Amino acid sequence: MKHTQLALGPLLYYWPRQATLAFYADMADAPIDTVYLGETVCSRRHELRLADWLDVAEAFADAGKEVVLSSQVLVESESDLKTLRRIVDNGRFRVEANDMGAVHLLTGGDHPARNWIAGPTLNIFNPVTLGMFADLGATRWVAPPEMSRRQISDLRAGLARDIEVEIFAHGRLPLAYSARCFTARHFNLQKDTCEFRCLEFADGIPLKTREGAPFLTLNGIQTQSAHVHTLLGDLPAIVADGIDILRISPQGEHTGALIRLFRDALDGIQTPGDALDKARPLLPERPCNGFWHGRPGVEQFVTA
């Protein structure tokens, strides 16, 4: 049977330097195949600089993990562009392109990259577009998290070539990005003088409706779902579809335990239903999987 791989997605939150380094030190022994590193949300988050991320990358490579450097989603300044160029030119690790500027740098010049990853924010929703990126050298596609199982299956069926497919399998859903920082706005601060308030919230700021129901999560310039998207209970269908890689997004606590639940369920050590039941108390909010089933993302659809 094909081995379904697990990937640790890039850290979407802003954690203190020592907490971040300790987290990745713990992940070195986790049953993951690939780790994505780097700042993808906000360039003002610099507890770790690119040189630090490269040091972490070397440690994971020494531990036998595949390492990918993820690019920032919104590039807004010359400083951002300079960092992006350094990521693309790192000369050692694969790069996940999360905007068209990164794609341009990867595919331009005299020696275009032929082994890069098309990230989930490139808005690839049909086989023609994905085929174009494959022609440019992309060898893995991370599907947008709002795509359903059927949409992904139909897209793959329409491709003229094989390409690795990765899906967002666990974590609060990244729904939108903005040039404005909603965390700063929450504290009545300007984006450029935000006082780095994101450091206070390991899982973002929960936003509720007037009735007190969970609604969204504020994470700097990124808006996330309130509920935690998880496909633990849907693993049989994922394996049946031949999905190559499942991405697990880091959360403030229990990431290692959640990775182990995924691995155990994939390996048949426990059932996906039991794994999901064990995961519930480890989540910062209740689970959901609606997008995977072609339904509103907030829903939790139970497979019969």
C-alpha positions in Angstrom: 0.0 0.0 0.0 1.2 3.5 -0.8 2.7 5.3 2.1 0.8 8.5 2.8 3.3 11.1 4.0 2.8 13.7 6.7 4.1 17.3 6.5 4.4 19.9 9.2 3.2 23.1 7.6 4.8 26.5 8.1 4.2 28.2 11.5 1.3 30.6 10.9 1.5 32.3 14.3 4.1 34.5 16.0 5.8 32.8 18.9 8.7 34.0 21.0 12.1 32.9 19.7 12.9 30.3 22.4 9.4 28.8 22.2 9.7 28.5 18.4 13.2 26.9 18.6 12.0 24.5 21.4 9.0 23.5 19.3 11.1 22.6 16.3 13.6 20.8 18.4 10.7 18.6 19.7 9.5 18.0 16.1 12.9 16.6 15.0 11.7 13.1 16.3 8.1 13.4 15.2 6.8 11.0 12.6 6.7 13.6 9.8 8.3 13.3 6.4 8.5 16.9 5.4 8.7 20.2 7.3 8.0 23.6 5.9 9.9 26.5 7.4 9.8 30.3 7.2 7.6 33.3 7.8 4.6 33.2 5.4 2.2 35.7 7.1 3.9 39.0 8.2 7.4 40.4 7.6 7.3 42.2 10.9 7.5 38.9 12.6 11.3 38.5 13.0 12.0 36.6 16.2 13.7 34.3 13.7 15.5 35.7 10.7 16.2 33.8 7.5 19.6 32.7 8.9 17.9 31.2 11.9 15.4 29.3 9.7 18.2 27.9 7.7 19.9 26.7 10.9 16.6 25.0 11.8 16.4 23.5 8.3 19.9 22.0 8.6 18.9 20.3 11.9 15.8 18.8 10.2 17.8 17.7 7.2 20.3 16.0 9.6 17.3 14.2 11.2 16.4 12.8 7.8 13.4 15.1 7.0 12.7 16.8 3.7 12.9 20.5 4.3 11.0 23.1 2.3 11.4 26.9 2.6 8.0 28.7 2.4 7.8 32.1 0.9 5.7 35.0 2.2 2.1 35.3 0.9 2.0 39.1 0.5 5.3 40.8 -0.5 4.9 44.5 0.2 8.4 46.1 0.3 11.8 45.9 -1.1 13.0 44.3 2.1 10.4 41.5 1.6 11.6 41.1 -1.9 15.2 40.9 -0.8 14.4 38.1 1.6 12.4 36.3 -1.1 15.4 36.4 -3.4 17.6 34.9 -0.7 15.0 32.1 -0.1 14.9 31.3 -3.9 18.7 31.4 -4.1 19.3 29.3 -1.0 20.9 26.6 -3.2 20.0 23.6 -0.9 16.3 23.3 0.0 13.2 23.2 -2.1 11.0 26.3 -2.1 7.2 26.6 -1.7 6.0 29.5 -3.8 3.1 31.3 -2.2 2.8 34.2 -4.6 3.5 34.9 -8.3 6.6 37.0 -7.4 8.2 33.8 -6.0 7.1 31.9 -9.1 8.8 34.5 -11.3 12.0 34.3 -9.4 12.0 30.5 -9.4 11.3 30.2 -13.1 13.2 33.2 -14.5 16.9 33.7 -15.2 19.4 31.4 -16.9 18.9 28.5 -14.5 15.2 28.1 -13.6 14.3 25.8 -10.8 12.8 22.5 -11.8 11.7 21.1 -8.5 9.7 23.6 -6.6 6.3 23.5 -4.8 3.1 25.4 -5.8 1.7 26.7 -2.6 -2.0 26.8 -1.5 -2.3 30.6 -2.1 -1.5 30.5 -5.8 -5.2 30.0 -6.6 -4.9 26.9 -8.7 -8.4 25.5 -9.3 -8.3 23.7 -12.6 -6.0 21.3 -14.5 -5.0 23.8 -17.2 -3.6 26.2 -14.6 -1.8 23.4 -12.6 -0.4 22.0 -15.9 1.0 25.5 -16.6 2.8 25.5 -13.3 4.0 22.0 -13.8 5.5 23.1 -17.1 7.3 25.8 -15.2 8.9 23.2 -12.9 6.5 22.7 -10.0 6.6 19.0 -8.9 4.2 19.3 -6.0 0.9 21.1 -5.6 -0.6 22.1 -2.3 -4.4 22.3 -2.9 -6.2 25.4 -1.6 -7.9 24.4 1.7 -11.3 25.3 0.5 -11.3 22.7 -2.3 -13.4 19.6 -1.8 -12.5 16.0 -2.3 -14.4 15.9 -5.6 -12.8 19.0 -6.9 -9.3 17.7 -6.2 -10.2 14.4 -7.7 -11.6 16.0 -10.9 -8.6 18.2 -11.2 -6.2 15.4 -10.9 -8.1 13.4 -13.5 -7.7 16.2 -16.0 -4.0 16.4 -15.7 -1.7 15.2 -18.5 1.1 14.3 -16.0 1.7 13.1 -12.5 2.4 15.7 -9.8 2.6 15.3 -6.0 -0.6 16.4 -4.3 -0.7 17.8 -0.8 -3.8 18.8 1.2 -4.3 20.9 4.3 -5.4 18.2 6.7 -5.3 19.8 10.1 -5.4 23.3 11.5 -7.3 26.5 11.6 -8.1 27.3 8.0 -6.3 30.3 6.4 -9.3 32.2 4.8 -7.9 35.5 3.8 -4.9 37.9 3.8 -5.0 41.7 3.9 -2.5 44.5 3.8 -4.1 45.7 7.0 -3.3 44.0 10.4 -6.4 43.2 12.3 -4.5 42.2 15.4 -3.1 45.8 15.6 -6.5 47.2 14.8 -8.0 45.2 17.7 -5.7 47.1 20.0 -6.2 50.4 18.3 -2.6 50.4 17.0 -1.1 51.1 13.6 0.3 48.2 11.6 3.8 49.7 11.6 3.7 50.3 15.4 1.8 47.1 16.3 4.0 46.5 19.4 4.2 42.9 18.1 1.0 42.0 19.9 0.7 38.7 18.0 3.3 37.3 20.4 0.6 37.3 23.1 -1.6 34.8 21.2 -0.2 31.4 20.4 -3.3 30.4 18.4 -4.5 33.9 17.3 -7.3 36.0 18.7 -10.7 34.3 18.7 -13.5 36.4 17.4 -17.1 35.7 18.3 -20.5 36.9 17.1 -22.7 39.1 19.3 -24.4 36.0 20.4 -21.1 34.6 21.7 -20.6 31.9 19.0 -17.1 31.3 17.6 -16.8 33.1 14.3 -13.2 33.8 13.1 -9.7 34.0 14.4 -7.5 37.1 13.9 -3.9 36.3 13.2 -2.2 39.6 12.1 -2.9 40.2 8.5 -4.4 36.7 8.2 -8.0 35.8 8.9 -8.5 32.2 10.0 -11.5 30.0 10.8 -12.6 29.8 14.4 -13.1 26.0 14.2 -10.2 23.6 13.6 -10.3 21.9 10.2 -9.2 18.3 10.6 -9.5 15.3 8.3 -8.6 12.7 10.9 -12.0 11.0 10.4 -11.7 11.1 6.6 -8.4 9.3 6.2 -9.8 6.2 4.5 -11.1 8.3 1.6 -7.9 10.3 1.5 -5.8 7.1 1.2 -8.3 5.6 -1.4 -7.8 8.8 -3.5 -4.0 8.4 -3.4 -3.3 11.8 -1.9 0.4 11.9 -1.4 0.9 14.3 1.6 -1.2 15.6 4.5 -0.2 18.9 5.9 -0.6 19.5 9.7 -0.4 23.1 10.7 1.3 23.9 14.1 -0.9 25.0 17.0 0.1 26.3 20.4 -0.1 23.0 22.2 -0.3 19.3 21.4 1.0 19.4 17.8 3.2 16.4 18.4 0.3 14.4 19.8 -1.9 15.2 16.9 0.8 14.2 14.4 1.1 10.8 16.2 -2.7 10.4 16.0 -2.5 10.9 12.2 0.4 8.5 11.8 -1.2 5.8 14.0 -4.5 6.1 12.1 -2.8 5.9 8.7 -0.8 2.9 9.9 -3.8 1.1 11.2 -2.8 1.2 14.8 -6.1 2.8 15.7 -9.2 3.7 13.7 -9.7 7.2 12.2 -12.8 7.6 14.3 -11.0 6.7 17.6 -8.1 9.1 16.6 -10.6 11.9 16.0 -12.2 11.3 19.4 -8.8 11.5 21.1 -8.0 14.7 19.2 -11.0 16.6 20.2 -9.7 17.6 23.7 -6.4 18.6 22.1 -7.9 21.3 19.9 -8.4 25.0 20.8 -11.9 24.9 19.3 -14.2 22.2 18.0 -13.4 20.4 14.7 -14.8 20.9 11.2 -14.4 19.3 7.8 -17.1 20.8 5.7 -14.9 22.0 2.8 -13.6 18.5 2.1 -17.2 17.3 1.7 -18.2 20.2 -0.6 -20.2 21.8 2.2 -19.9 25.0 4.3 -16.4 24.8 5.9 -17.7 25.3 9.4 -19.7 22.0 9.3 -18.5 18.7 10.9 -19.6 16.0 8.5 -19.5 12.5 9.9 -18.8 9.8 7.4 -21.1 6.8 7.8 
